[in-house]
Amino acid sequence: MAFQDLHPLLSEALTARGYVTPTPVQAAVLEPEAEGRDLIVSAQTGSGKTVAFGLAMAPQLLSGNGLAPPAGAPLALVIAPTRELALQVGRELVWLYGKAGVRIATCVGGMDASKERRALGQGAHIVVGTPGRLRDHLERGSLTLHSLTVAVLDEADEMLDMGFREDLEEILDATPQTRRTFMFSATMPKPIVALARRYQRDALRISTVGEDRGHGDISYQAVTVAPADIENAVVNLLRFHEATTALLFCATRDNVRHLHASLTERGFAVVALSGEHSQNERNQAMQALRDRRVRVCVATDVAARGIDLPTLSLVIHVELPRDAETLQHRSGRTGRAGKKGTAILLVPYPRRKRVEMMLRGARINAEWIAPPTREDIARNDRERLMTALLEPVEVDDEDRALAARLLAERTPEEIAAALVRAHRARMPAAEELIDAGVVTHTYDGSQFVDRR
């Protein structure tokens, strides 16, 4: 099914957002064989899965005229592992279903529960929330699921990893057995299969993940460093790439706090996301990233779930992911919707073998390189500086008058040198690293090939 074959109001919403053709996962859930069935879907982060399950549930939400019936008890429930992802899903469904008159309520931890109860009491067609908060509303009686026609588990594998199995089971047990159930997940470990077997009926299995589990639009690099040099390597990588937005992953809140303070001290515009931050602080951090007032975010795994930043082009695994699935989820924050991204693992020398095994098991082709040096960064700076200064600019009479005064006082060479110096002064200094003496090589899918 193409977008033009949908309800006209949904087609209009998609066109307004710039959608032309369905992504593979969107096309798959719109096939005739998927109509009316339960779905268990493996799809990479950034593949358009929110719109996919939004479109798949349309027959259960809209009447023949393409409009929603009066709002009452929810017809659809979307469960996501984190506040950020739930809020993001809610925003996506708002623009997709806004013209059709669909009311959407979000219920997430850290927000005002009394406002959520009022929203549920006023009626909603779709409820989006996190497992703990949804279970709380269910037990208090503010959320009733007797009319539910569709249940969606988004990033189901992550919810099980985070210990939400009991919450999910209590929520799903309270829904009618006639509901459709969609499970969306980047990976399908055994616990997910078991959950699907219990709560789904004759589910259609859809997978848009190829043999290469690494995202096709992400370039993977592994950078070997001395353990004492990790922080300096982060600085040099940020300076070397100068990404519009970069996301740095740490394992603990303490490490997020430390790295955030260190980068701030060095002159980077940076925010932090971890479990110790309030929802208001997290919202402010995300808005600063979207507004490009800051360019770097340091986060823990849980805090970074659901982050969707169109300008995010660089992910740095400051501390190594615990397994291939975590690597995939982290890296999938970039390289989304057809855009290119880079994911870099910082690998202390003693842990190189472990990382090689993880990459081999994940079928990810990673290039092993040494960290960028001061000379590498200076070379990139010169190229970026030339590009920036040679771009066409609009000037007014006041600009021309000031330029004339400068030329009367200084030579063109002196003015150009001062401009270059001013540009460089805004950039944090690169760090001197311990000599790595690294042989760079790539993984060709079966073995590592040296590049001496």
N, C-alpha and C positions, 0 to 999 in steps of 0.2 A: 504494500500500500504506500502510495506517495503522500506527501503532506496535503496536496490539493484534494485528495480523496477523503479527508477528515471532515468533521463538522466545520462549516464555514467560519464560525467564530474562533475555533482553534487554529485554523489555517491562517486567519488574519493575524492572530497573536504571534504565530511563528514567523510570518513574513515581516511583521513589525520589528522583530528581534534579529532579523537578518538571516534566518534559517532558509536555506534553499533546498537542500536534499537531506534526507535522513542519514544519520551516522549508522554504522553497521548494527549496533544494538537497537537503535530506534527502528530501523527497517525490520529487524528480526521479530520484535514484539508486535509489529503491525501486520505480519503475514497472516493469511487466513487460518493456518493451522494453529496459531496462538490465540485465536479469538475465543473468549470465554473460558480459557484453561488456566490452571495454576502454572506458574513459571519459576524456574530456578535458573538464574542467569549469572554467568561468569563474564564480567566486563571490567576492563581497566578503569582506574580512576581517570576522570577527564574525558570519558567516552560519550558523554551525553546521556547517562543512565537516568538522571532525574527526569528529564523530559521524556525518556523512554517509558518509565513506569507511569508518568503522568498521562501520557497518551493511551497506554494500555488500559487504564482504569476508566477511560471516558465513557464506554457503553454503560457502566454501572452508575455513572454520575449524571449524565445528561439525558433528557427526554428526546423525543423525535424531532422537536424544533430546535435542538441544540442548546437549550437553556436548562439550568438546574431547577429542580422542584423546590418548594419552600424549605428553608433550612430547619432541621430539627436534630434528632440524634444522628451522629456521624455515619456517613455511608462508606467512608474510606479512612484508613488509619495508616500513617507512615511512621515507622519507628527507626530512629537513627542513634548511633552510639554517643554523640556529643552535642552540646548546645550549639556549637558553631555549625555543624553539619545540619542539624535540625532547622536552625534559622535560615540557613542557605536554601535548603529544600523548600521551606515555606515561601521564601521570596520567589523561587522559580515557579512554584505552582500558582502564586498570586498573579504573575503576568500571563501565565499560560491560560488560566481559567477566569481571569478577571471579567472579560466581556461576556462570559456565559453565566455570570451571576453566582459563581461558586464562592461560598464563604469558607475561609480557612482559619483555623485556630492553632496556635503553637503552645505547647506545654513542655517547658524545659526547666531543669534545675537551675537555681540562681536567679530566677525571675519571680515576679510577684504572683504567688499562687492564687490570691483572691481575685485578681484581674482575670486570670485564666479560668477560674470557676464561673465568673460572670460571662465570659465569652462562650464557654460551653453551655451555660444556661440559656443564652440567647439563640443557640442553634448554630451548627457548623456542618458543612458537607464533608470537609476533610479535616482531620486532626493530625498534626505533625508533632512528634515529641520524643523525648528520651525515655528509656525504659523505666527508670526509677520514678520520675515525675508522673508518667502515665499510670503506673501501678498505684501511686498514691491517690491520684484522682479517682481511679477505679474503685479502690477500697473505701474512699470517702463518699462514693455515690455521685460525684459530680460528673463522672464520665460513664456513659452507658453505651454498650456495644451491641445491643440486641438487633439493631438495624444494619449492622456492618455488612457490606458486600465485598469489600476488598481490604486485605491487610498486606502491607509492604514492609519487609525487613531490609533496610538499606545498610550495606556493609555489615552483613550478618556475622561474618567471621570475626570481625573486630569486637562486636557486642559479646560474643561468647568468650573471646580472649579477656575481656574486661570484667567477666564474672556476672553477666546479666542473664544467664540461662533461666534462673528461677523467675525473674521478672517477666521475661518473654513468655515463658510457659503459662504463668498466671494470666497474662493479658490475652494470649491466644485462646486459652481455655474458656475465656468469657465471651468469645465471639461465636456466631452461628457456624455450624459445620458446612453450611452452603456457601460460605464466603469463598472468593478467589484469594489465593495467597501467592505473593511474589517474593522471592528471595533473591536479592542482588548482592553480589560479593565478588571481589577481585580474585579470591581463591576459594577453593571448595574442599577444605579438610574434612576428615571423617565426622567430627561433631556437627558440621553443617548438614552433611548427608543424612545423619540420624535425625536431626530436627526436621528436615524436609520430609523424611519418611513418615514422621508422626503427624505432621500438620498439613501435608499436601496430598492431593489425589490426582493420580495420573499426570504429574507435572511435566510440562514440556521443558526439556533441557536445552538451554541456549548458551553457546560460548562464542565470544568474539575475541578471545585471547588466543594468539597464535602460539606456535611451538617456542618461539623466542619470548619468554615471559617479560623481558624488559620492554618497556613502552617504546614503540617505534619512533616516537618523536623526542626521545631522551638520549642524549649522549652520555655514557657512563665513563668516569675516570676514577682510578684508584691512585692516591698520592701517598707514597711511603715517607714517613717522617720519624725523627727521633721522638720518643714519648715526651721529652721536655720541650719540644719545639711545636707542639700541636697548636697552641694559641698564636704563635708567630706565623705559622703556616696559614691559619684562618685569615689573618690580616692580609697576607700577601695574595691569597686567592681572591679575597674581596676586591683588593686593589687591582689585580690583574684583569679580572672580568668586568669590574665596574657595572654590574647588572643593575637594571632599573629597580628590581626587587629581588632580594635573596633571602632564603629561609635556612637557618642553621639549626640542626637538631642536636640536643643534649639529652642525656639519660635521666637526669634528676633536676628537681627544682633548684637545689643549691648550685649546680653547675650552670644552669640557665642564668641565675642571679649573678654569678661570678663573671661569666663571659659577657653578659650585658654591660656590667660595670666596666669591664676592661675595654670593650670596644667603644663605649661612650667616652671614656677617658682619652682614647686615641683619636677622637674626632669623628667617629662614624655616627650617622643619624640612625638610631637603632631602638627597637621596642622589644619587650619580652612577653612571652605567653607561657604560663604554667598554672598548675592547680592552685597556687597561692593567690592568684589575681582574681579580683571580683569580676562579675559580669560587666559592670560599667567600665572597668579598666580594660577588659578584653575588647569591648566594643570600641573604645577610644583608640586602642592600638591598631585594630583592623582598619578604622577609618583613616588613621594617619598613613597607613600603608597604601590604601586606595587613593588618597589624596596626593601621594608621593612626597609628603612632608618628611617621611623616613623611608629608607631604602632597605633596611636589614631587620629581620625578625629572628630572635633566638627563642626556641620553643622546645618543650618536651613532646613526646609522641602523642599523648592524649590531647594536649592543648592544640595541636596542629591539625587534628582530624577535622575535615570539612572546610579547611581554608581554601578559598577559591579566589585567587588574585590573577587577573588576566596578564599582568605585567611580570609575574613571577617566572624568571628564566634560569635561576640558579638555586640548587639545593646542595647544601654541604652537610654531610654526616660527620659532625665534629666528633661524636662518639658513635661507635659502630652499632648498627642495628642488631637486634638479638637473633634474627633469622631472615630468610629470604623474603618472607611475607611482609615483615616490617620494612625491609629495604624497598620493596615494591610500593607499599603504601606511602612511605615518606617521599620517595622519588616522584611518585605520581602527582605531587602537588604542582609540578611543572610539566612542560610538554603537553599541555591540554588543548583540546579543540583545534588540533592541527598546527599549533605553534611549537617551535623548537625549544628545548630546554637542556640543561646540563646538570647531572647529578654527580657529585664528587664524594668519594669515601676517603677520609683521612685514616691511614692505616699505620699504626705504630709497628716498627720492625718486628717485635716478637709475635704479632698477631697476623702476620702476612699469610701464613699457611691456612689459617682459619678462614680468612676472607677469600682466598683462592677457591677453597672448597665451597663456600657459600655462593660465589658467583658461578661456579661450574654447575652446582645443583640448580641454580635459578636460570641457567642458560642465558646469562647476560654477558654480552661482549663488552668488556671493560678495557680501556687503555691504561696501562700502568705507566705513570710518569713521575718525575721529580717535581717538588713544589716550585712555583715560579720564584725566580731570584729578583733582586733589586734591578738588575740590568733588564730582565724580561719586562718588568713593570714599567721601567723608564721608557723602553721602546714602545710599548702600548700607549703610554701616556702621550708620547710625541705624536703618534698617529691620531689619537682621539682629539688632541689639542688642535692639530692642523685641520681636521674635519670640522670641529666646532667653530674655529675662527674664520674659516673660509665659507661658511654657510651664508647665504644671502640674508640680509637684515633690513628691516624698514627703519628709516631715520626721519626725524622731523627737523624743523628749522633750528630748534634749540640744540639738538644733537650736532648739527652741522656747525653752529656757532661755537660750541664747546670744542669741537674737533679743530676748528681754525685757531682757537686760542692755544691749544696744545701744540699744534704745528709751529706756532710762532715762538714757543718757548723751548721746544725739544725737536730733535731730528726724528724722522719717521722710524729709524732703527731703535732709538731710545724709547719711543712710545710703544712700539711692538714688543720690545723686551719687557717693558713694565707690564704690558697686558699678559704676556706669557707668565711672568712671575706671579701676577695676581691669580691667574687660573691655577697654577701649581700650589699656591699657598692654601687653597681650599681643600687640597687632597691630603688625607692622612699619610704619614710617612710609611714606607715599606720597611720590613724587618730583615735583619741579617740572619740567615738560617745556618744551622750546622750543615756541613757538606754531606750530602746524602750518598754520593757515589753509587747512584741507582742505575741499574740496567733497565731501560724501559722496554716493555713488550705488550703485546695484545693477546687476548684469548680468542681464538678463531672458531670456537664452538666445540673443539675436542682437546686442544692442548694450548699451552702458552708458548708464544713464539717470541724469542728475543729480538730486540731491535738495538743492537750495539752500535 
